[in-house]
Amino acid sequence: MEEQLSRLYLKDGQNALQYVQSLNQNVRQIAIEAILECSKLGYPLNNMEITSKARDLMRKKSVHY
């Protein structure tokens, strides 16, 4: 997974892996999932899209539990 992230760059030029590593450890996993989902869907990799997708993923997970 680190290799996938190291190949992705956010709109501001920051490496996705570095972005995830800069986050609080509690939110890293959902951020990784959100980045990969945004990338798969062709969404721009910026903080707004990543945060929005992360919230969406968290909502979906909480519904299933």
Secondary structure as GFF3:
##gff-version 3
##sequence-region A 1 65
A	DSSP	alpha_helix	2	6	.	.	.	ID=ss1
A	DSSP	alpha_helix	16	21	.	.	.	ID=ss2
A	DSSP	three_ten_helix	25	27	.	.	.	ID=ss3
A	DSSP	alpha_helix	28	41	.	.	.	ID=ss4
A	DSSP	alpha_helix	47	64	.	.	.	ID=ss5
###
